[in-house]
Amino acid sequence: MFAYLKSLIQSNAEVEMIYLSESGEFTYRVITIQEISDKHIKAFCHLRKQLRVFKVENVLSILPYKQRRKYIS
């Protein structure tokens, strides 16, 4: 997983993350990862519009971000 996450730093790609907060709530975030260590991910959170630090152990899912597209018929 770390190799994949590190590749996201180099590409400056946005990712979707499902995260378990400290209060035990599931949260959905779109982030741009800036740094990774064994225990933490430092990323720009597009929901909060600021840098945040997330615990790696609380990340439940992380995938490339796919913007929802509206189709006009």
N, CA, C, O and CB atoms as a CASP TS submission, in Angstrom:
PFRMAT TS
TARGET T0000
AUTHOR 0000-0000-0000
METHOD Language model
MODEL 1
PARENT N/A
ATOM      1  N   MET     1       0.819  -1.192   0.000  1.00  0.00           N
ATOM      2  CA  MET     1       0.000   0.000   0.000  1.00  0.00           C
ATOM      3  C   MET     1       0.861   1.253   0.000  1.00  0.00           C
ATOM      4  O   MET     1       0.512   2.238  -0.650  1.00  0.00           O
ATOM      5  CB  MET     1      -0.931  -0.001   1.196  1.00  0.00           C
ATOM      6  N   PHE     2       1.975   1.235   0.714  1.00  0.00           N
ATOM      7  CA  PHE     2       2.802   2.438   0.804  1.00  0.00           C
ATOM      8  C   PHE     2       3.384   2.844  -0.544  1.00  0.00           C
ATOM      9  O   PHE     2       3.482   4.033  -0.846  1.00  0.00           O
ATOM     10  CB  PHE     2       3.923   2.222   1.796  1.00  0.00           C
ATOM     11  N   ALA     3       3.771   1.865  -1.353  1.00  0.00           N
ATOM     12  CA  ALA     3       4.305   2.188  -2.681  1.00  0.00           C
ATOM     13  C   ALA     3       3.242   2.889  -3.517  1.00  0.00           C
ATOM     14  O   ALA     3       3.539   3.851  -4.225  1.00  0.00           O
ATOM     15  CB  ALA     3       4.797   0.911  -3.401  1.00  0.00           C
ATOM     16  N   TYR     4       2.018   2.414  -3.436  1.00  0.00           N
ATOM     17  CA  TYR     4       0.910   3.044  -4.162  1.00  0.00           C
ATOM     18  C   TYR     4       0.681   4.468  -3.663  1.00  0.00           C
ATOM     19  O   TYR     4       0.540   5.390  -4.466  1.00  0.00           O
ATOM     20  CB  TYR     4      -0.381   2.214  -4.009  1.00  0.00           C
ATOM     21  N   LEU     5       0.643   4.651  -2.358  1.00  0.00           N
ATOM     22  CA  LEU     5       0.416   5.983  -1.794  1.00  0.00           C
ATOM     23  C   LEU     5       1.538   6.942  -2.147  1.00  0.00           C
ATOM     24  O   LEU     5       1.287   8.113  -2.432  1.00  0.00           O
ATOM     25  CB  LEU     5       0.269   5.899  -0.286  1.00  0.00           C
ATOM     26  N   LYS     6       2.773   6.457  -2.132  1.00  0.00           N
ATOM     27  CA  LYS     6       3.902   7.311  -2.495  1.00  0.00           C
ATOM     28  C   LYS     6       3.829   7.730  -3.957  1.00  0.00           C
ATOM     29  O   LYS     6       4.234   8.840  -4.301  1.00  0.00           O
ATOM     30  CB  LYS     6       5.221   6.592  -2.223  1.00  0.00           C
ATOM     31  N   SER     7       3.318   6.855  -4.823  1.00  0.00           N
ATOM     32  CA  SER     7       3.158   7.225  -6.228  1.00  0.00           C
ATOM     33  C   SER     7       2.118   8.334  -6.385  1.00  0.00           C
ATOM     34  O   SER     7       2.201   9.140  -7.313  1.00  0.00           O
ATOM     35  CB  SER     7       2.755   5.998  -7.062  1.00  0.00           C
ATOM     36  N   LEU     8       1.148   8.375  -5.488  1.00  0.00           N
ATOM     37  CA  LEU     8       0.135   9.422  -5.531  1.00  0.00           C
ATOM     38  C   LEU     8       0.718  10.782  -5.158  1.00  0.00           C
ATOM     39  O   LEU     8       0.249  11.811  -5.644  1.00  0.00           O
ATOM     40  CB  LEU     8      -1.017   9.076  -4.598  1.00  0.00           C
ATOM     41  N   ILE     9       1.729  10.794  -4.306  1.00  0.00           N
ATOM     42  CA  ILE     9       2.391  12.048  -3.951  1.00  0.00           C
ATOM     43  C   ILE     9       3.058  12.641  -5.182  1.00  0.00           C
ATOM     44  O   ILE     9       2.927  13.834  -5.455  1.00  0.00           O
ATOM     45  CB  ILE     9       3.428  11.827  -2.826  1.00  0.00           C
ATOM     46  N   GLN    10       3.767  11.808  -5.916  1.00  0.00           N
ATOM     47  CA  GLN    10       4.493  12.277  -7.097  1.00  0.00           C
ATOM     48  C   GLN    10       3.548  12.767  -8.183  1.00  0.00           C
ATOM     49  O   GLN    10       3.865  13.724  -8.890  1.00  0.00           O
ATOM     50  CB  GLN    10       5.376  11.168  -7.646  1.00  0.00           C
ATOM     51  N   SER    11       2.399  12.131  -8.325  1.00  0.00           N
ATOM     52  CA  SER    11       1.459  12.530  -9.375  1.00  0.00           C
ATOM     53  C   SER    11       0.524  13.653  -8.927  1.00  0.00           C
ATOM     54  O   SER    11      -0.211  14.211  -9.742  1.00  0.00           O
ATOM     55  CB  SER    11       0.639  11.332  -9.817  1.00  0.00           C
ATOM     56  N   ASN    12       0.548  13.986  -7.633  1.00  0.00           N
ATOM     57  CA  ASN    12      -0.306  15.027  -7.066  1.00  0.00           C
ATOM     58  C   ASN    12      -1.787  14.731  -7.316  1.00  0.00           C
ATOM     59  O   ASN    12      -2.587  15.647  -7.511  1.00  0.00           O
ATOM     60  CB  ASN    12       0.064  16.391  -7.655  1.00  0.00           C
ATOM     61  N   ALA    13      -2.141  13.449  -7.308  1.00  0.00           N
ATOM     62  CA  ALA    13      -3.504  13.017  -7.603  1.00  0.00           C
ATOM     63  C   ALA    13      -4.414  13.131  -6.387  1.00  0.00           C
ATOM     64  O   ALA    13      -3.983  12.943  -5.250  1.00  0.00           O
ATOM     65  CB  ALA    13      -3.500  11.587  -8.110  1.00  0.00           C
ATOM     66  N   GLU    14      -5.670  13.439  -6.646  1.00  0.00           N
ATOM     67  CA  GLU    14      -6.674  13.432  -5.590  1.00  0.00           C
ATOM     68  C   GLU    14      -7.141  11.995  -5.379  1.00  0.00           C
ATOM     69  O   GLU    14      -7.261  11.224  -6.331  1.00  0.00           O
ATOM     70  CB  GLU    14      -7.874  14.370  -5.943  1.00  0.00           C
ATOM     71  N   VAL    15      -7.401  11.650  -4.134  1.00  0.00           N
ATOM     72  CA  VAL    15      -7.894  10.314  -3.818  1.00  0.00           C
ATOM     73  C   VAL    15      -9.118  10.407  -2.918  1.00  0.00           C
ATOM     74  O   VAL    15      -9.286  11.371  -2.171  1.00  0.00           O
ATOM     75  CB  VAL    15      -6.795   9.470  -3.146  1.00  0.00           C
ATOM     76  N   GLU    16      -9.965   9.393  -3.001  1.00  0.00           N
ATOM     77  CA  GLU    16     -11.114   9.259  -2.108  1.00  0.00           C
ATOM     78  C   GLU    16     -10.692   8.377  -0.948  1.00  0.00           C
ATOM     79  O   GLU    16     -10.054   7.343  -1.145  1.00  0.00           O
ATOM     80  CB  GLU    16     -12.363   8.662  -2.852  1.00  0.00           C
ATOM     81  N   MET    17     -11.046   8.782   0.254  1.00  0.00           N
ATOM     82  CA  MET    17     -10.651   8.003   1.422  1.00  0.00           C
ATOM     83  C   MET    17     -11.853   7.829   2.341  1.00  0.00           C
ATOM     84  O   MET    17     -12.603   8.774   2.588  1.00  0.00           O
ATOM     85  CB  MET    17      -9.477   8.685   2.174  1.00  0.00           C
ATOM     86  N   ILE    18     -12.025   6.626   2.838  1.00  0.00           N
ATOM     87  CA  ILE    18     -12.982   6.381   3.922  1.00  0.00           C
ATOM     88  C   ILE    18     -12.142   6.169   5.167  1.00  0.00           C
ATOM     89  O   ILE    18     -11.227   5.346   5.185  1.00  0.00           O
ATOM     90  CB  ILE    18     -13.936   5.131   3.625  1.00  0.00           C
ATOM     91  N   TYR    19     -12.463   6.915   6.198  1.00  0.00           N
ATOM     92  CA  TYR    19     -11.609   7.034   7.369  1.00  0.00           C
ATOM     93  C   TYR    19     -12.443   6.884   8.630  1.00  0.00           C
ATOM     94  O   TYR    19     -13.576   7.361   8.697  1.00  0.00           O
ATOM     95  CB  TYR    19     -10.863   8.379   7.370  1.00  0.00           C
ATOM     96  N   LEU    20     -11.884   6.227   9.617  1.00  0.00           N
ATOM     97  CA  LEU    20     -12.524   6.106  10.925  1.00  0.00           C
ATOM     98  C   LEU    20     -11.962   7.204  11.818  1.00  0.00           C
ATOM     99  O   LEU    20     -10.781   7.180  12.165  1.00  0.00           O
ATOM    100  CB  LEU    20     -12.292   4.681  11.554  1.00  0.00           C
ATOM    101  N   SER    21     -12.803   8.165  12.192  1.00  0.00           N
ATOM    102  CA  SER    21     -12.334   9.291  12.999  1.00  0.00           C
ATOM    103  C   SER    21     -12.045   8.864  14.436  1.00  0.00           C
ATOM    104  O   SER    21     -12.400   7.763  14.858  1.00  0.00           O
ATOM    105  CB  SER    21     -13.367  10.418  12.986  1.00  0.00           C
ATOM    106  N   GLU    22     -11.404   9.743  15.165  1.00  0.00           N
ATOM    107  CA  GLU    22     -11.085   9.469  16.576  1.00  0.00           C
ATOM    108  C   GLU    22     -12.351   9.217  17.403  1.00  0.00           C
ATOM    109  O   GLU    22     -12.323   8.479  18.387  1.00  0.00           O
ATOM    110  CB  GLU    22     -10.295  10.643  17.178  1.00  0.00           C
ATOM    111  N   SER    23     -13.460   9.843  16.988  1.00  0.00           N
ATOM    112  CA  SER    23     -14.725   9.668  17.724  1.00  0.00           C
ATOM    113  C   SER    23     -15.484   8.416  17.293  1.00  0.00           C
ATOM    114  O   SER    23     -16.578   8.151  17.791  1.00  0.00           O
ATOM    115  CB  SER    23     -15.615  10.889  17.530  1.00  0.00           C
ATOM    116  N   GLY    24     -14.903   7.639  16.360  1.00  0.00           N
ATOM    117  CA  GLY    24     -15.521   6.389  15.929  1.00  0.00           C
ATOM    118  C   GLY    24     -16.494   6.534  14.768  1.00  0.00           C
ATOM    119  O   GLY    24     -17.224   5.595  14.451  1.00  0.00           O
ATOM    120  N   GLU    25     -16.511   7.707  14.127  1.00  0.00           N
ATOM    121  CA  GLU    25     -17.407   7.934  12.997  1.00  0.00           C
ATOM    122  C   GLU    25     -16.693   7.645  11.683  1.00  0.00           C
ATOM    123  O   GLU    25     -15.496   7.898  11.550  1.00  0.00           O
ATOM    124  CB  GLU    25     -17.938   9.375  13.009  1.00  0.00           C
ATOM    125  N   PHE    26     -17.435   7.114  10.713  1.00  0.00           N
ATOM    126  CA  PHE    26     -16.892   6.918   9.379  1.00  0.00           C
ATOM    127  C   PHE    26     -16.997   8.238   8.627  1.00  0.00           C
ATOM    128  O   PHE    26     -18.052   8.872   8.624  1.00  0.00           O
ATOM    129  CB  PHE    26     -17.639   5.774   8.622  1.00  0.00           C
ATOM    130  N   THR    27     -15.913   8.651   7.993  1.00  0.00           N
ATOM    131  CA  THR    27     -15.939   9.881   7.223  1.00  0.00           C
ATOM    132  C   THR    27     -15.423   9.620   5.819  1.00  0.00           C
ATOM    133  O   THR    27     -14.564   8.764   5.604  1.00  0.00           O
ATOM    134  CB  THR    27     -15.110  10.974   7.910  1.00  0.00           C
ATOM    135  N   TYR    28     -15.958  10.367   4.876  1.00  0.00           N
ATOM    136  CA  TYR    28     -15.528  10.304   3.480  1.00  0.00           C
ATOM    137  C   TYR    28     -14.778  11.581   3.179  1.00  0.00           C
ATOM    138  O   TYR    28     -15.289  12.675   3.419  1.00  0.00           O
ATOM    139  CB  TYR    28     -16.741  10.113   2.501  1.00  0.00           C
ATOM    140  N   ARG    29     -13.580  11.459   2.661  1.00  0.00           N
ATOM    141  CA  ARG    29     -12.761  12.632   2.344  1.00  0.00           C
ATOM    142  C   ARG    29     -12.165  12.493   0.961  1.00  0.00           C
ATOM    143  O   ARG    29     -11.876  11.391   0.494  1.00  0.00           O
ATOM    144  CB  ARG    29     -11.646  12.822   3.385  1.00  0.00           C
ATOM    145  N   VAL    30     -11.987  13.635   0.315  1.00  0.00           N
ATOM    146  CA  VAL    30     -11.185  13.707  -0.899  1.00  0.00           C
ATOM    147  C   VAL    30      -9.922  14.448  -0.479  1.00  0.00           C
ATOM    148  O   VAL    30      -9.990  15.574   0.013  1.00  0.00           O
ATOM    149  CB  VAL    30     -11.954  14.438  -2.109  1.00  0.00           C
ATOM    150  N   ILE    31      -8.780  13.817  -0.674  1.00  0.00           N
ATOM    151  CA  ILE    31      -7.518  14.392  -0.203  1.00  0.00           C
ATOM    152  C   ILE    31      -6.464  14.372  -1.306  1.00  0.00           C
ATOM    153  O   ILE    31      -6.559  13.620  -2.277  1.00  0.00           O
ATOM    154  CB  ILE    31      -7.005  13.628   1.028  1.00  0.00           C
ATOM    155  N   THR    32      -5.464  15.221  -1.124  1.00  0.00           N
ATOM    156  CA  THR    32      -4.262  15.205  -1.940  1.00  0.00           C
ATOM    157  C   THR    32      -3.102  14.962  -0.988  1.00  0.00           C
ATOM    158  O   THR    32      -2.782  15.812  -0.157  1.00  0.00           O
ATOM    159  CB  THR    32      -4.081  16.545  -2.758  1.00  0.00           C
ATOM    160  N   ILE    33      -2.476  13.801  -1.113  1.00  0.00           N
ATOM    161  CA  ILE    33      -1.431  13.389  -0.177  1.00  0.00           C
ATOM    162  C   ILE    33      -0.161  14.185  -0.411  1.00  0.00           C
ATOM    163  O   ILE    33       0.259  14.389  -1.550  1.00  0.00           O
ATOM    164  CB  ILE    33      -1.146  11.890  -0.309  1.00  0.00           C
ATOM    165  N   GLN    34       0.454  14.640   0.696  1.00  0.00           N
ATOM    166  CA  GLN    34       1.702  15.388   0.609  1.00  0.00           C
ATOM    167  C   GLN    34       2.883  14.655   1.224  1.00  0.00           C
ATOM    168  O   GLN    34       4.001  14.733   0.716  1.00  0.00           O
ATOM    169  CB  GLN    34       1.543  16.718   1.276  1.00  0.00           C
ATOM    170  N   GLU    35       2.636  13.936   2.326  1.00  0.00           N
ATOM    171  CA  GLU    35       3.701  13.175   2.994  1.00  0.00           C
ATOM    172  C   GLU    35       3.101  11.907   3.602  1.00  0.00           C
ATOM    173  O   GLU    35       1.930  11.858   3.978  1.00  0.00           O
ATOM    174  CB  GLU    35       4.407  14.039   4.098  1.00  0.00           C
ATOM    175  N   ILE    36       3.953  10.888   3.680  1.00  0.00           N
ATOM    176  CA  ILE    36       3.528   9.631   4.297  1.00  0.00           C
ATOM    177  C   ILE    36       4.643   9.128   5.209  1.00  0.00           C
ATOM    178  O   ILE    36       5.820   9.158   4.851  1.00  0.00           O
ATOM    179  CB  ILE    36       3.171   8.562   3.214  1.00  0.00           C
ATOM    180  N   SER    37       4.247   8.664   6.395  1.00  0.00           N
ATOM    181  CA  SER    37       5.187   7.958   7.274  1.00  0.00           C
ATOM    182  C   SER    37       4.538   6.619   7.612  1.00  0.00           C
ATOM    183  O   SER    37       3.460   6.305   7.107  1.00  0.00           O
ATOM    184  CB  SER    37       5.524   8.798   8.591  1.00  0.00           C
ATOM    185  N   ASP    38       5.183   5.839   8.455  1.00  0.00           N
ATOM    186  CA  ASP    38       4.617   4.540   8.838  1.00  0.00           C
ATOM    187  C   ASP    38       3.280   4.678   9.562  1.00  0.00           C
ATOM    188  O   ASP    38       2.440   3.780   9.498  1.00  0.00           O
ATOM    189  CB  ASP    38       5.597   3.787   9.720  1.00  0.00           C
ATOM    190  N   LYS    39       3.085   5.797  10.247  1.00  0.00           N
ATOM    191  CA  LYS    39       1.897   5.952  11.084  1.00  0.00           C
ATOM    192  C   LYS    39       0.933   7.039  10.627  1.00  0.00           C
ATOM    193  O   LYS    39      -0.229   7.030  11.032  1.00  0.00           O
ATOM    194  CB  LYS    39       2.314   6.239  12.472  1.00  0.00           C
ATOM    195  N   HIS    40       1.385   7.978   9.793  1.00  0.00           N
ATOM    196  CA  HIS    40       0.548   9.122   9.446  1.00  0.00           C
ATOM    197  C   HIS    40       0.580   9.462   7.964  1.00  0.00           C
ATOM    198  O   HIS    40       1.558   9.199   7.265  1.00  0.00           O
ATOM    199  CB  HIS    40       0.975  10.317  10.237  1.00  0.00           C
ATOM    200  N   ILE    41      -0.513  10.051   7.507  1.00  0.00           N
ATOM    201  CA  ILE    41      -0.600  10.612   6.167  1.00  0.00           C
ATOM    202  C   ILE    41      -0.908  12.095   6.332  1.00  0.00           C
ATOM    203  O   ILE    41      -1.913  12.466   6.939  1.00  0.00           O
ATOM    204  CB  ILE    41      -1.695   9.880   5.292  1.00  0.00           C
ATOM    205  N   LYS    42      -0.045  12.928   5.794  1.00  0.00           N
ATOM    206  CA  LYS    42      -0.291  14.369   5.797  1.00  0.00           C
ATOM    207  C   LYS    42      -0.836  14.714   4.422  1.00  0.00           C
ATOM    208  O   LYS    42      -0.212  14.426   3.401  1.00  0.00           O
ATOM    209  CB  LYS    42       1.018  15.199   6.134  1.00  0.00           C
ATOM    210  N   ALA    43      -2.023  15.343   4.409  1.00  0.00           N
ATOM    211  CA  ALA    43      -2.686  15.591   3.133  1.00  0.00           C
ATOM    212  C   ALA    43      -3.530  16.854   3.197  1.00  0.00           C
ATOM    213  O   ALA    43      -3.950  17.294   4.267  1.00  0.00           O
ATOM    214  CB  ALA    43      -3.555  14.397   2.740  1.00  0.00           C
ATOM    215  N   PHE    44      -3.766  17.428   2.013  1.00  0.00           N
ATOM    216  CA  PHE    44      -4.711  18.530   1.924  1.00  0.00           C
ATOM    217  C   PHE    44      -6.100  17.919   1.829  1.00  0.00           C
ATOM    218  O   PHE    44      -6.376  17.134   0.921  1.00  0.00           O
ATOM    219  CB  PHE    44      -4.404  19.467   0.696  1.00  0.00           C
ATOM    220  N   CYS    45      -6.972  18.275   2.761  1.00  0.00           N
ATOM    221  CA  CYS    45      -8.340  17.771   2.796  1.00  0.00           C
ATOM    222  C   CYS    45      -9.231  18.769   2.053  1.00  0.00           C
ATOM    223  O   CYS    45      -9.323  19.933   2.443  1.00  0.00           O
ATOM    224  CB  CYS    45      -8.833  17.555   4.275  1.00  0.00           C
ATOM    225  N   HIS    46      -9.878  18.315   0.994  1.00  0.00           N
ATOM    226  CA  HIS    46     -10.716  19.204   0.191  1.00  0.00           C
ATOM    227  C   HIS    46     -12.036  19.529   0.887  1.00  0.00           C
ATOM    228  O   HIS    46     -12.668  20.533   0.558  1.00  0.00           O
ATOM    229  CB  HIS    46     -10.992  18.575  -1.166  1.00  0.00           C
ATOM    230  N   LEU    47     -12.463  18.704   1.838  1.00  0.00           N
ATOM    231  CA  LEU    47     -13.659  18.997   2.619  1.00  0.00           C
ATOM    232  C   LEU    47     -13.397  20.142   3.596  1.00  0.00           C
ATOM    233  O   LEU    47     -14.166  21.101   3.661  1.00  0.00           O
ATOM    234  CB  LEU    47     -14.126  17.744   3.377  1.00  0.00           C
ATOM    235  N   ARG    48     -12.315  20.035   4.347  1.00  0.00           N
ATOM    236  CA  ARG    48     -11.975  21.059   5.351  1.00  0.00           C
ATOM    237  C   ARG    48     -11.169  22.227   4.773  1.00  0.00           C
ATOM    238  O   ARG    48     -11.011  23.267   5.413  1.00  0.00           O
ATOM    239  CB  ARG    48     -11.189  20.422   6.483  1.00  0.00           C
ATOM    240  N   LYS    49     -10.665  22.032   3.548  1.00  0.00           N
ATOM    241  CA  LYS    49      -9.868  23.047   2.860  1.00  0.00           C
ATOM    242  C   LYS    49      -8.633  23.465   3.666  1.00  0.00           C
ATOM    243  O   LYS    49      -8.307  24.647   3.777  1.00  0.00           O
ATOM    244  CB  LYS    49     -10.727  24.267   2.569  1.00  0.00           C
ATOM    245  N   GLN    50      -7.958  22.447   4.225  1.00  0.00           N
ATOM    246  CA  GLN    50      -6.732  22.694   4.972  1.00  0.00           C
ATOM    247  C   GLN    50      -5.921  21.403   5.086  1.00  0.00           C
ATOM    248  O   GLN    50      -6.422  20.306   4.837  1.00  0.00           O
ATOM    249  CB  GLN    50      -7.052  23.261   6.374  1.00  0.00           C
ATOM    250  N   LEU    51      -4.666  21.565   5.466  1.00  0.00           N
ATOM    251  CA  LEU    51      -3.818  20.393   5.691  1.00  0.00           C
ATOM    252  C   LEU    51      -4.304  19.649   6.922  1.00  0.00           C
ATOM    253  O   LEU    51      -4.639  20.255   7.940  1.00  0.00           O
ATOM    254  CB  LEU    51      -2.329  20.801   5.852  1.00  0.00           C
ATOM    255  N   ARG    52      -4.338  18.324   6.814  1.00  0.00           N
ATOM    256  CA  ARG    52      -4.750  17.483   7.927  1.00  0.00           C
ATOM    257  C   ARG    52      -3.782  16.314   8.041  1.00  0.00           C
ATOM    258  O   ARG    52      -3.093  15.970   7.081  1.00  0.00           O
ATOM    259  CB  ARG    52      -6.209  16.983   7.743  1.00  0.00           C
ATOM    260  N   VAL    53      -3.737  15.708   9.217  1.00  0.00           N
ATOM    261  CA  VAL    53      -2.910  14.524   9.441  1.00  0.00           C
ATOM    262  C   VAL    53      -3.852  13.381   9.821  1.00  0.00           C
ATOM    263  O   VAL    53      -4.655  13.500  10.746  1.00  0.00           O
ATOM    264  CB  VAL    53      -1.817  14.774  10.565  1.00  0.00           C
ATOM    265  N   PHE    54      -3.736  12.275   9.086  1.00  0.00           N
ATOM    266  CA  PHE    54      -4.598  11.113   9.290  1.00  0.00           C
ATOM    267  C   PHE    54      -3.743   9.937   9.748  1.00  0.00           C
ATOM    268  O   PHE    54      -2.628   9.753   9.261  1.00  0.00           O
ATOM    269  CB  PHE    54      -5.379  10.757   7.989  1.00  0.00           C
ATOM    270  N   LYS    55      -4.256   9.145  10.677  1.00  0.00           N
ATOM    271  CA  LYS    55      -3.557   7.937  11.111  1.00  0.00           C
ATOM    272  C   LYS    55      -3.739   6.849  10.057  1.00  0.00           C
ATOM    273  O   LYS    55      -4.859   6.573   9.629  1.00  0.00           O
ATOM    274  CB  LYS    55      -4.077   7.455  12.498  1.00  0.00           C
ATOM    275  N   VAL    56      -2.644   6.238   9.647  1.00  0.00           N
ATOM    276  CA  VAL    56      -2.694   5.163   8.652  1.00  0.00           C
ATOM    277  C   VAL    56      -3.588   4.033   9.140  1.00  0.00           C
ATOM    278  O   VAL    56      -4.338   3.462   8.349  1.00  0.00           O
ATOM    279  CB  VAL    56      -1.278   4.632   8.351  1.00  0.00           C
ATOM    280  N   GLU    57      -3.526   3.701  10.417  1.00  0.00           N
ATOM    281  CA  GLU    57      -4.324   2.591  10.950  1.00  0.00           C
ATOM    282  C   GLU    57      -5.827   2.850  10.880  1.00  0.00           C
ATOM    283  O   GLU    57      -6.614   1.908  10.979  1.00  0.00           O
ATOM    284  CB  GLU    57      -3.929   2.321  12.385  1.00  0.00           C
ATOM    285  N   ASN    58      -6.243   4.109  10.710  1.00  0.00           N
ATOM    286  CA  ASN    58      -7.669   4.444  10.640  1.00  0.00           C
ATOM    287  C   ASN    58      -8.192   4.572   9.210  1.00  0.00           C
ATOM    288  O   ASN    58      -9.382   4.806   9.002  1.00  0.00           O
ATOM    289  CB  ASN    58      -7.923   5.732  11.378  1.00  0.00           C
ATOM    290  N   VAL    59      -7.312   4.420   8.233  1.00  0.00           N
ATOM    291  CA  VAL    59      -7.739   4.473   6.833  1.00  0.00           C
ATOM    292  C   VAL    59      -8.359   3.124   6.480  1.00  0.00           C
ATOM    293  O   VAL    59      -7.708   2.084   6.574  1.00  0.00           O
ATOM    294  CB  VAL    59      -6.535   4.814   5.874  1.00  0.00           C
ATOM    295  N   LEU    60      -9.622   3.160   6.075  1.00  0.00           N
ATOM    296  CA  LEU    60     -10.336   1.930   5.746  1.00  0.00           C
ATOM    297  C   LEU    60     -10.299   1.630   4.253  1.00  0.00           C
ATOM    298  O   LEU    60     -10.283   0.468   3.847  1.00  0.00           O
ATOM    299  CB  LEU    60     -11.774   2.022   6.215  1.00  0.00           C
ATOM    300  N   SER    61     -10.285   2.685   3.437  1.00  0.00           N
ATOM    301  CA  SER    61     -10.269   2.513   1.985  1.00  0.00           C
ATOM    302  C   SER    61      -9.669   3.762   1.361  1.00  0.00           C
ATOM    303  O   SER    61      -9.888   4.876   1.836  1.00  0.00           O
ATOM    304  CB  SER    61     -11.704   2.243   1.426  1.00  0.00           C
ATOM    305  N   ILE    62      -8.906   3.562   0.287  1.00  0.00           N
ATOM    306  CA  ILE    62      -8.357   4.698  -0.438  1.00  0.00           C
ATOM    307  C   ILE    62      -8.259   4.317  -1.912  1.00  0.00           C
ATOM    308  O   ILE    62      -7.675   3.293  -2.267  1.00  0.00           O
ATOM    309  CB  ILE    62      -6.962   5.118   0.135  1.00  0.00           C
ATOM    310  N   LEU    63      -8.841   5.161  -2.761  1.00  0.00           N
ATOM    311  CA  LEU    63      -8.925   4.896  -4.196  1.00  0.00           C
ATOM    312  C   LEU    63      -8.713   6.187  -4.972  1.00  0.00           C
ATOM    313  O   LEU    63      -8.898   7.271  -4.420  1.00  0.00           O
ATOM    314  CB  LEU    63     -10.286   4.264  -4.560  1.00  0.00           C
ATOM    315  N   PRO    64      -8.329   6.095  -6.245  1.00  0.00           N
ATOM    316  CA  PRO    64      -8.247   7.309  -7.061  1.00  0.00           C
ATOM    317  C   PRO    64      -9.605   8.004  -7.092  1.00  0.00           C
ATOM    318  O   PRO    64     -10.645   7.348  -7.161  1.00  0.00           O
ATOM    319  CB  PRO    64      -7.776   6.976  -8.503  1.00  0.00           C
ATOM    320  N   TYR    65      -9.591   9.323  -7.042  1.00  0.00           N
ATOM    321  CA  TYR    65     -10.823  10.103  -7.024  1.00  0.00           C
ATOM    322  C   TYR    65     -11.418  10.170  -8.415  1.00  0.00           C
ATOM    323  O   TYR    65     -10.729  10.476  -9.389  1.00  0.00           O
ATOM    324  CB  TYR    65     -10.569  11.517  -6.483  1.00  0.00           C
ATOM    325  N   LYS    66     -12.706   9.880  -8.495  1.00  0.00           N
ATOM    326  CA  LYS    66     -13.444   9.992  -9.753  1.00  0.00           C
ATOM    327  C   LYS    66     -14.589  10.965  -9.524  1.00  0.00           C
ATOM    328  O   LYS    66     -15.539  10.677  -8.796  1.00  0.00           O
ATOM    329  CB  LYS    66     -13.973   8.591 -10.247  1.00  0.00           C
ATOM    330  N   GLN    67     -14.478  12.105 -10.150  1.00  0.00           N
ATOM    331  CA  GLN    67     -15.538  13.105  -9.984  1.00  0.00           C
ATOM    332  C   GLN    67     -16.836  12.576 -10.558  1.00  0.00           C
ATOM    333  O   GLN    67     -16.859  11.911 -11.594  1.00  0.00           O
ATOM    334  CB  GLN    67     -15.155  14.441 -10.662  1.00  0.00           C
ATOM    335  N   ARG    68     -17.897  12.884  -9.871  1.00  0.00           N
ATOM    336  CA  ARG    68     -19.223  12.486 -10.332  1.00  0.00           C
ATOM    337  C   ARG    68     -19.578  13.387 -11.515  1.00  0.00           C
ATOM    338  O   ARG    68     -19.494  14.611 -11.423  1.00  0.00           O
ATOM    339  CB  ARG    68     -20.301  12.593  -9.175  1.00  0.00           C
ATOM    340  N   ARG    69     -19.968  12.778 -12.603  1.00  0.00           N
ATOM    341  CA  ARG    69     -20.300  13.551 -13.798  1.00  0.00           C
ATOM    342  C   ARG    69     -21.815  13.593 -13.966  1.00  0.00           C
ATOM    343  O   ARG    69     -22.519  12.605 -13.758  1.00  0.00           O
ATOM    344  CB  ARG    69     -19.622  12.945 -15.060  1.00  0.00           C
ATOM    345  N   LYS    70     -22.280  14.761 -14.344  1.00  0.00           N
ATOM    346  CA  LYS    70     -23.696  14.914 -14.659  1.00  0.00           C
ATOM    347  C   LYS    70     -23.851  14.773 -16.161  1.00  0.00           C
ATOM    348  O   LYS    70     -23.153  15.417 -16.944  1.00  0.00           O
ATOM    349  CB  LYS    70     -24.257  16.287 -14.157  1.00  0.00           C
ATOM    350  N   TYR    71     -24.771  13.926 -16.535  1.00  0.00           N
ATOM    351  CA  TYR    71     -25.011  13.708 -17.961  1.00  0.00           C
ATOM    352  C   TYR    71     -26.282  14.434 -18.360  1.00  0.00           C
ATOM    353  O   TYR    71     -27.299  14.375 -17.669  1.00  0.00           O
ATOM    354  CB  TYR    71     -25.114  12.190 -18.293  1.00  0.00           C
ATOM    355  N   ILE    72     -26.202  15.111 -19.476  1.00  0.00           N
ATOM    356  CA  ILE    72     -27.362  15.829 -20.002  1.00  0.00           C
ATOM    357  C   ILE    72     -27.928  15.005 -21.140  1.00  0.00           C
ATOM    358  O   ILE    72     -27.206  14.622 -22.060  1.00  0.00           O
ATOM    359  CB  ILE    72     -26.986  17.279 -20.479  1.00  0.00           C
ATOM    360  N   SER    73     -29.227  14.734 -21.075  1.00  0.00           N
ATOM    361  CA  SER    73     -29.833  13.931 -22.151  1.00  0.00           C
ATOM    362  C   SER    73     -30.597  14.804 -23.123  1.00  0.00           C
ATOM    363  O   SER    73     -31.169  14.298 -24.089  1.00  0.00           O
ATOM    364  CB  SER    73     -30.765  12.867 -21.571  1.00  0.00           C
TER
END
